[in-house]
């Protein structure tokens, strides 16, 4: 499904954990209106690439598994109940840059 990044983060718990997040190359992930793709990682054309055909058509690259996105969001919401989309974007960017969950001081 084609979605906006902010929507993915806000509804992460409702998305299939077996899917992955794909985005345009060189995305900065600081804009909730960034178009992204949530797609089954096993939906790959035979012998073509390791990307799902829909991601290839859009020119998108693999970012993270939805299970990781769900963990990032759960951690952010545990620290900041009622976390805003901006908070979730920061937590997502932090994870991508450091391969670690954000830790907010209260």
N, C-alpha and C positions, 0 to 999 in steps of 0.2 A: 504494500500500500504506500502510495505517495502521501507524505505528510509534511508538516512543518516541524522543525526541531522542538519548538516550545510545546507543541501538542504531544510529541513523543515523550518528552520529559514529564509532562503533567499527567499523562495516562499510561506511563510505563508499566504499571502493575496489571493493566488490562491487555497488554500486548503478549503475543506468544513468545515464551522465553527461548524457544528453539529457533527463532528468527534472528536476523542481524540488522544492524544499522549501516546504511550506505549513504555517502554524501559526495558532492562534487569535490574534485581534487583541490587541495590547498584551502579547504574551508577553515575558517577561524573559530567557528562554533560560539560566537558571541552575539548572534542574532537569532532571536526566537522564530523569525520568519524565514530562516534558511530552509529551502526545500531539501528533504531527505527521503530515503526509501527504507521501509521496513519490509524485509523479504526473507523467505525461507532459504537458508544457506545451502540446502541440499538440492535446490531447483537450478541445477547447473546443466548447461548444454553439453552433450557428450564431446569430449576432446577439445572443446573450444578454449575456455579459460576456467579459472576457479571461481569466477564471479557468476552470480545468477544472470540469466539472459536480460532481465529487466534492468539490472544495474549496468550491464554493459551497454545496452541501448541508450541509457541516459548519460553514460560516461562517468558513472559514479564509482567510488572506491569503497572498500570495506573500512568501517570505522571500529565498531565494537559489536559484540553479541548483545542481544537484548537482555540476557540474564545479567550482564555487567551493568547495563544502563539501569536495570531495576535495582541492583545493589547500590549504585551511586545515589539514586533518588531516595531509597529507603534510609541510607545513612544520613543524607542531608535532612530528611524530614524527622529523623530521630533526634537530631541535634537542634533543629529549628522547626518545631511543629508549626504548620501553616506557612512553610517555606514558599516564597513567591517563585514565579517562573525565572526571574532574574537570579535568585538564589540557586535554583537548580542548574541554570546555565553556568554559574560560577563553579559549582561543584563538579559539573561535567568537564569543564575546561581544566580544572585542577587535576582531575583524574587522568585526563588525556596527557597532560604535560608531565605528571609525576608518577603515574601508575600507583596512586595512593588516594585514599579518601581525604576530602577536605576536613580539617578540624577547626571549627569556629570556637573562639572564646566567647563566653557569654557576656 
